[in-house]
Amino acid sequence: MSPALLRSPRVARGAPKGPPAAAFSLLEMMTVLALLLIFASFALPTYQTIVLRAREATLRDDLYTMRSMIDRFTLDNKRPPASLEELVEAHYLGAIPSDPFTRSTDTWQVEFEEVPVASDQAASGIVDVHSGSDLVGWRIQEGRRRSRLSDAADIRLVAQGRELARPKHH
């Protein structure tokens, strides 16, 4: 190397020798970022649907279990349970499950009714249980007991922005 080159400002400042390092331009970075955001926008609704269906499946299982244990308690004890806690105390349930939509054990909605226990006697207690979520549709329409269609089906319709089809009572 010549002495003039060694004293040049470029070499003196410690600039790298050889070809410039490869780097991405701002335009390339923005293009990649835009593509990633587009792909994420396609994936988000699918993810939300998967989460909703997982919660529905959990709700369906929890409701089936609680309703089965309410029926079993009623048959075994000749009276319906007075509360969900009574099912736990009597070891029909290990614990009250959390509502998958409200994430609480205190929001379950229970239906009380008079249940005939003998030919001339009736006892009041829990006969059904529903999710306490605001996403759940109608529970009791015009004094008639709700059909046992799953609360999860109601939740799916509301979450999709559709109106629930309510039965017409004559």
DALIN-V144624 format. One record per residue. N is the residue number from 1. RES is the residue in one small letter. SS is DSSP state (~ for helix, > for strand, _ for the rest). Layout:
BEGIN
n:N res:RES ss:SS
n:N res:RES ss:SS
END
This chain:
BEGIN
n:1 res:m ss:_
n:2 res:s ss:_
n:3 res:p ss:~
n:4 res:a ss:~
n:5 res:l ss:~
n:6 res:l ss:~
n:7 res:r ss:_
n:8 res:s ss:_
n:9 res:p ss:~
n:10 res:r ss:~
n:11 res:v ss:~
n:12 res:a ss:~
n:13 res:r ss:_
n:14 res:g ss:_
n:15 res:a ss:_
n:16 res:p ss:_
n:17 res:k ss:_
n:18 res:g ss:_
n:19 res:p ss:_
n:20 res:p ss:_
n:21 res:a ss:_
n:22 res:a ss:_
n:23 res:a ss:_
n:24 res:f ss:_
n:25 res:s ss:_
n:26 res:l ss:~
n:27 res:l ss:~
n:28 res:e ss:~
n:29 res:m ss:~
n:30 res:m ss:~
n:31 res:t ss:~
n:32 res:v ss:~
n:33 res:l ss:~
n:34 res:a ss:~
n:35 res:l ss:~
n:36 res:l ss:~
n:37 res:l ss:~
n:38 res:i ss:~
n:39 res:f ss:~
n:40 res:a ss:~
n:41 res:s ss:~
n:42 res:f ss:~
n:43 res:a ss:~
n:44 res:l ss:~
n:45 res:p ss:~
n:46 res:t ss:~
n:47 res:y ss:~
n:48 res:q ss:~
n:49 res:t ss:~
n:50 res:i ss:~
n:51 res:v ss:~
n:52 res:l ss:~
n:53 res:r ss:~
n:54 res:a ss:~
n:55 res:r ss:~
n:56 res:e ss:~
n:57 res:a ss:~
n:58 res:t ss:~
n:59 res:l ss:~
n:60 res:r ss:~
n:61 res:d ss:~
n:62 res:d ss:~
n:63 res:l ss:~
n:64 res:y ss:~
n:65 res:t ss:~
n:66 res:m ss:~
n:67 res:r ss:~
n:68 res:s ss:~
n:69 res:m ss:~
n:70 res:i ss:~
n:71 res:d ss:~
n:72 res:r ss:~
n:73 res:f ss:~
n:74 res:t ss:~
n:75 res:l ss:~
n:76 res:d ss:~
n:77 res:n ss:~
n:78 res:k ss:_
n:79 res:r ss:_
n:80 res:p ss:_
n:81 res:p ss:_
n:82 res:a ss:_
n:83 res:s ss:_
n:84 res:l ss:~
n:85 res:e ss:~
n:86 res:e ss:~
n:87 res:l ss:~
n:88 res:v ss:~
n:89 res:e ss:~
n:90 res:a ss:_
n:91 res:h ss:_
n:92 res:y ss:_
n:93 res:l ss:_
n:94 res:g ss:_
n:95 res:a ss:_
n:96 res:i ss:_
n:97 res:p ss:_
n:98 res:s ss:_
n:99 res:d ss:_
n:100 res:p ss:_
n:101 res:f ss:_
n:102 res:t ss:_
n:103 res:r ss:_
n:104 res:s ss:_
n:105 res:t ss:_
n:106 res:d ss:_
n:107 res:t ss:_
n:108 res:w ss:_
n:109 res:q ss:>
n:110 res:v ss:>
n:111 res:e ss:>
n:112 res:f ss:>
n:113 res:e ss:>
n:114 res:e ss:>
n:115 res:v ss:>
n:116 res:p ss:>
n:117 res:v ss:>
n:118 res:a ss:>
n:119 res:s ss:_
n:120 res:d ss:_
n:121 res:q ss:>
n:122 res:a ss:>
n:123 res:a ss:>
n:124 res:s ss:>
n:125 res:g ss:>
n:126 res:i ss:>
n:127 res:v ss:>
n:128 res:d ss:>
n:129 res:v ss:>
n:130 res:h ss:>
n:131 res:s ss:_
n:132 res:g ss:_
n:133 res:s ss:_
n:134 res:d ss:_
n:135 res:l ss:_
n:136 res:v ss:_
n:137 res:g ss:_
n:138 res:w ss:_
n:139 res:r ss:_
n:140 res:i ss:_
n:141 res:q ss:>
n:142 res:e ss:_
n:143 res:g ss:_
n:144 res:r ss:>
n:145 res:r ss:_
n:146 res:r ss:_
n:147 res:s ss:_
n:148 res:r ss:_
n:149 res:l ss:_
n:150 res:s ss:_
n:151 res:d ss:~
n:152 res:a ss:~
n:153 res:a ss:~
n:154 res:d ss:~
n:155 res:i ss:~
n:156 res:r ss:~
n:157 res:l ss:~
n:158 res:v ss:~
n:159 res:a ss:~
n:160 res:q ss:_
n:161 res:g ss:_
n:162 res:r ss:_
n:163 res:e ss:_
n:164 res:l ss:_
n:165 res:a ss:_
n:166 res:r ss:_
n:167 res:p ss:_
n:168 res:k ss:_
n:169 res:h ss:_
n:170 res:h ss:_
END
